[in-house]
Amino acid sequence: MRIVHTESSTVMGGQERRVLAESIGMRDRGHDLWIVTPPDGALAGRARDVGLEVIPLSFRRWRLHANARSLASLVHRLEPDIVNSHSSADSWTAALGLRSGSRGGALVRSRHISARVEPGPLHRFLYGQADFVITTGESVRRDLAKSGLVPLERSASIPTGVDLDHYRPMSEGRAEARRVLGISTEGPVLGVVAYLREDKGHAVLLRAIPEILRRCPDSVIVLVGDGPERQRLEKQARSLGIEGAVRFAGLREDIPLVLSAFDVFCLPSVRNEGVPQSVLQAGAAAVPVVSTAVGGIPEAVVHGTTGTVVPPGDAGALASAVCDLIGDPAARSRFGQAGRAHVSESFSVQRMLDLTEEAYAAVLRSAALRAGSRRVQPGP
């Protein structure tokens, strides 16, 4: 197959990593791949580093119609079988530039987050132009169906896959991981790996920390990642008097090693989640997880089996769940082993690529049937 991915985002979060991982995997399976993305974005650099062909396009909203024409011209030249759009700006560009009947390949829209899509005329046009929709979680898929925008038969849930050889239990790396994170204590470590934006709920976790420290006074909390909320969160930590227990570790590329430092992984998201990769990575590393009932998180964290799921925004429930696990090494071990098994069974890279190939092939068969029916018109 010939596949074009469009991605207008310029940061490198879970969504963009999914685009990159899928592109690498599909290329390695023999498909032809192009990524259309802003030239100054993080994805462009990462894609070039691994030998993927990047085609620059700004996707600035004020150039929507010009970008739509550029994308249409590009598709005419490359003749892809599949065009897969991912973010808002590039999806609108694709919907306008590749209208049904004026394109060669099939248009697939990937939906990565759980934010509600209002079923008004604009979104009906946007999703109506797509031949198929891929979501990263079943809950997101069913919400789109309930809204009336995307029938279930025109969508599939394909969670992001985790490289199980890369993310694995690494007890032998625990001491080194704590050293590189600047942790000198042998006490429990609670870790978060997430882009520092409001949706991820870091502020809720910080509100929970005084209670965590009251019950588990030698705990250390590590926030891995960077983003627009960092200064505000650092200020919040100081105002709560917990800055001595909190480490802002910034962006790191050695996440498998970092995970080995954690006794408990926490993702306190308050909204807009699909199935977060960081939760799956923690599960693959056999680290028990405390997270929230947002989007597809309950698909990744099986409450009472691989971790604990609490209501979003509830700092008290979050503190209680974390402390319960810190105080129960047997439960941590049991949850960690079950988490590894759950990710291995349902969230491997192999499964993601298999399901993606199946979805693309089904879309192409359906598109061919529609094209054939248009050519064979009944007589007068």
C-alpha positions in Angstrom: 0.0 0.0 0.0 0.9 3.6 -0.5 0.1 5.6 2.7 0.2 9.3 3.4 0.0 10.5 7.0 -0.9 14.1 7.7 -0.1 15.6 11.2 -0.4 19.4 11.9 0.9 19.2 15.5 4.4 20.5 16.1 5.0 19.0 19.6 6.0 15.4 20.3 3.4 13.8 22.5 1.7 10.4 22.5 -0.3 11.1 19.3 2.8 12.1 17.3 4.7 9.1 18.6 1.9 6.9 17.5 2.1 8.4 14.0 5.8 7.8 13.9 5.7 4.2 15.3 2.9 3.2 12.9 4.8 4.7 10.0 8.0 2.9 10.9 6.2 -0.4 11.4 4.2 -0.2 8.1 7.3 0.8 6.2 9.1 -2.2 7.6 6.3 -4.4 6.4 6.9 -3.2 2.9 4.4 -0.3 2.5 5.4 3.1 1.0 5.1 5.9 3.5 5.1 9.7 3.5 4.5 12.0 6.4 3.1 15.5 5.6 3.8 17.8 8.6 5.1 21.2 9.4 8.8 21.4 8.7 9.7 22.9 12.0 7.8 20.4 14.1 9.2 17.7 16.3 7.7 14.9 14.2 9.4 16.1 11.1 12.9 15.8 12.7 12.2 12.4 14.3 10.8 11.0 11.0 13.8 12.1 9.0 16.1 10.6 11.6 14.6 7.2 11.0 14.7 7.5 7.2 11.0 8.3 6.6 10.2 10.8 3.8 8.8 14.0 5.1 6.8 16.5 3.0 6.6 19.9 4.6 3.2 21.7 4.8 2.5 24.4 7.5 -1.2 23.6 8.0 -1.7 27.1 9.4 -5.5 27.7 9.7 -5.4 31.1 7.9 -4.0 29.2 4.9 -6.6 26.5 5.0 -7.8 26.7 1.4 -4.3 27.1 0.0 -3.1 24.1 2.1 -6.1 22.1 0.8 -5.1 22.8 -2.8 -1.4 21.9 -2.0 -2.5 18.6 -0.3 -4.8 17.8 -3.3 -1.9 18.4 -5.7 0.4 16.2 -3.6 -2.1 13.4 -3.5 -2.6 13.6 -7.3 1.2 13.3 -7.7 1.8 10.5 -5.2 -1.4 8.5 -5.9 -1.6 7.0 -2.4 -4.1 4.3 -1.5 -4.7 5.8 2.0 -4.5 9.3 3.3 -4.7 9.2 7.2 -5.2 12.6 9.0 -4.7 13.0 12.7 -5.1 16.5 14.2 -7.8 19.1 13.7 -6.0 21.4 11.2 -4.7 18.7 8.9 -8.1 16.8 9.0 -9.9 20.0 7.9 -7.3 20.4 5.2 -7.8 16.8 4.0 -11.6 17.1 4.2 -11.6 20.2 1.9 -8.8 19.2 -0.4 -9.7 15.5 -0.9 -13.5 15.7 -1.2 -15.3 12.5 -2.1 -15.2 11.9 -5.9 -12.1 14.2 -6.4 -9.4 11.9 -5.0 -7.7 8.7 -5.9 -7.2 7.1 -2.4 -9.3 6.6 0.6 -9.4 9.2 3.4 -9.1 7.9 7.0 -9.5 10.1 10.0 -7.7 9.0 13.2 -9.2 10.3 16.5 -6.7 10.1 19.4 -8.5 11.8 22.3 -11.9 11.6 24.1 -13.0 15.2 23.9 -16.6 15.3 22.8 -17.2 16.2 19.2 -20.4 18.2 18.8 -22.6 16.8 16.0 -23.2 20.1 14.2 -23.1 20.7 10.5 -19.3 21.5 10.4 -18.4 18.2 12.1 -20.9 16.3 10.0 -19.0 17.6 7.0 -15.6 16.8 8.5 -16.4 13.2 9.5 -18.7 12.7 6.5 -15.7 13.2 4.1 -13.8 10.3 5.8 -14.2 6.9 4.3 -13.3 5.4 7.7 -12.4 6.5 11.2 -9.8 4.9 13.5 -9.9 5.7 17.2 -7.3 4.7 19.8 -9.9 3.4 22.3 -13.3 1.7 22.1 -14.9 4.3 24.3 -14.0 7.0 21.9 -15.3 5.0 19.0 -18.7 4.4 20.7 -19.0 8.1 21.7 -18.6 9.1 18.0 -21.3 6.5 17.1 -23.7 7.8 19.8 -23.2 11.4 18.4 -24.5 10.2 15.1 -21.3 11.3 13.3 -19.6 7.9 12.6 -21.6 4.6 12.4 -19.8 1.7 14.2 -19.5 -0.1 10.9 -17.4 2.8 9.5 -14.9 2.8 12.4 -12.5 0.7 14.3 -10.6 1.0 17.6 -6.9 0.3 17.2 -5.0 1.1 20.4 -1.4 2.3 20.2 1.1 -0.6 20.4 3.9 -0.9 22.9 7.3 -2.3 22.1 7.5 -5.1 24.7 11.2 -5.6 24.2 11.9 -1.9 24.8 9.5 -1.5 27.7 10.0 -4.4 30.1 10.7 -5.0 33.8 14.2 -3.7 34.6 14.7 -4.3 38.3 18.5 -4.3 37.6 18.2 -0.7 36.6 16.5 0.6 39.7 19.6 2.0 41.4 20.9 3.7 38.3 17.5 5.2 37.5 17.2 6.7 40.9 20.7 8.1 40.6 20.0 9.8 37.3 16.8 11.3 38.7 18.6 12.7 41.7 16.8 10.5 44.2 19.0 9.5 47.2 16.4 8.0 49.4 15.3 4.3 49.4 11.7 5.4 50.1 8.8 4.8 47.7 8.8 6.7 44.4 5.6 7.8 42.6 6.2 8.7 39.0 4.3 10.5 36.2 5.3 10.6 32.6 3.2 13.1 30.6 3.3 16.3 28.7 2.8 19.2 31.3 -0.6 20.5 30.1 -3.8 21.0 32.1 -5.6 18.0 30.7 -3.1 15.6 32.3 -4.2 16.6 35.8 -0.8 17.3 37.4 -2.4 20.0 39.5 -4.7 17.4 41.0 -1.8 15.2 41.9 0.0 18.1 43.6 -3.0 18.7 45.7 -2.9 15.0 46.7 0.7 15.1 47.7 0.3 16.6 51.2 -1.9 13.6 52.2 0.5 11.2 50.5 3.4 12.6 52.5 1.3 12.5 55.7 0.7 8.8 55.3 4.0 7.9 53.5 6.4 10.7 54.7 9.6 9.4 52.8 7.9 9.3 49.4 9.4 11.1 46.4 7.2 12.2 43.5 8.8 12.5 40.0 7.2 14.4 37.1 8.8 13.5 33.8 7.9 15.7 30.9 7.7 19.4 30.0 5.1 21.7 28.6 3.2 25.0 29.1 2.1 24.2 32.7 5.5 23.7 34.1 6.0 27.1 35.8 2.5 27.1 37.2 3.0 23.6 38.6 6.4 24.6 40.2 4.7 27.6 41.8 1.9 25.3 43.1 4.4 22.9 44.6 6.1 25.8 46.4 2.8 27.2 47.7 1.8 23.8 49.1 5.2 23.4 50.7 6.0 20.1 49.0 8.8 21.2 46.7 11.3 19.1 48.6 9.4 15.9 47.7 8.8 16.8 44.1 11.2 16.4 41.2 10.6 18.1 37.9 12.7 15.8 35.7 11.9 17.5 32.3 11.9 15.7 29.0 13.7 12.4 29.0 14.3 9.8 26.3 15.4 7.0 28.7 11.8 6.2 29.8 12.3 2.4 30.1 15.1 3.1 32.6 13.1 5.8 34.4 10.1 3.5 34.9 12.4 1.1 36.8 12.8 3.8 39.5 9.0 3.9 40.2 7.1 1.9 42.7 3.8 3.3 41.5 3.0 5.0 38.2 0.3 7.7 38.3 -1.6 9.5 35.4 -4.2 11.8 37.0 -5.8 12.9 33.7 -8.9 15.0 33.9 -10.1 15.0 30.3 -9.2 14.4 26.6 -7.6 10.9 26.7 -7.6 8.1 24.2 -5.6 5.2 25.6 -2.4 6.9 26.9 0.8 5.4 25.8 2.5 6.2 29.1 0.0 4.0 31.0 0.7 1.2 28.6 4.4 1.6 28.9 4.2 1.4 32.7 2.1 -1.7 32.4 4.7 -3.3 30.0 7.4 -2.4 32.6 5.3 -4.2 35.3 4.8 -1.0 37.3 1.3 -0.8 38.9 -0.8 2.1 37.8 -3.1 4.6 39.5 -5.1 6.6 37.0 -8.6 8.1 36.3 -11.8 7.1 34.5 -11.2 9.3 31.5 -11.5 8.3 27.9 -10.0 4.9 27.2 -7.9 4.7 30.4 -10.1 2.0 31.9 -9.3 -0.1 28.8 -5.6 0.1 29.7 -5.9 0.0 33.5 -8.1 -2.9 34.7 -9.3 -1.7 38.0 -8.4 -4.0 40.8 -6.3 -6.2 38.5 -3.5 -4.1 36.9 -4.0 -1.0 39.0 -6.6 1.4 40.4 -8.9 3.8 38.6 -10.3 6.8 40.5 -12.7 9.6 39.5 -11.0 12.5 37.7 -10.2 15.6 39.7 -10.6 13.8 43.1 -7.3 14.5 44.9 -8.4 12.6 48.0 -9.2 9.4 46.1 -6.0 9.7 44.2 -4.0 10.0 47.5 -5.7 7.1 49.0 -5.2 4.8 46.0 -1.5 5.7 45.8 -0.9 5.2 49.5 -2.7 1.9 49.5 -0.4 0.6 46.9 2.7 2.0 48.5 1.8 0.2 51.7 1.1 -3.2 50.0 4.2 -4.6 48.2 2.3 -7.8 47.4 -0.4 -5.9 45.6 2.2 -3.9 43.7 3.8 -7.1 42.5 0.5 -8.7 41.5 -0.8 -5.6 39.7 2.6 -5.2 37.9 2.6 -8.8 36.6 -1.0 -8.6 35.5 -0.3 -5.2 33.8 2.5 -6.7 31.8 0.3 -9.6 30.7 -2.6 -7.3 29.8 -0.4 -5.1 27.6 1.2 -8.1 26.0 -2.1 -9.6 25.0 -4.0 -6.4 23.9 -1.5 -3.6 23.2 1.5 -4.9 21.3 3.0 -3.2 18.3 2.4 -6.3 16.3 -1.4 -6.2 17.1 -1.6 -2.4 16.2 0.0 -3.0 12.9 -2.1 -6.1 12.1 -5.3 -4.2 12.9 -4.2 -1.2 10.9 -3.4 -3.3 7.8 -6.8 -5.0 8.1 -8.6 -1.7 8.5 -6.8 -0.1 5.5 -7.5 -3.2 3.3 -11.2 -3.2 4.3 -11.4 0.5 3.4 -9.8 0.0 0.0 -12.2 -2.9 -0.7 -15.2 -0.8 0.2 -13.9 2.1 -1.9 -13.4 -0.2 -4.9 -17.0 -1.5 -4.5 -18.4 2.0 -4.4 -16.4 3.1 -7.4 -17.6 0.0 -9.3 -21.2 0.8 -8.4 -20.8 4.4 -9.7 -19.5 3.1 -13.0 -22.3 0.6 -13.5 -25.4 2.8 -13.7 -28.8 1.4 -14.5 -30.3 2.2 -17.8 -33.2 4.6 -18.3 
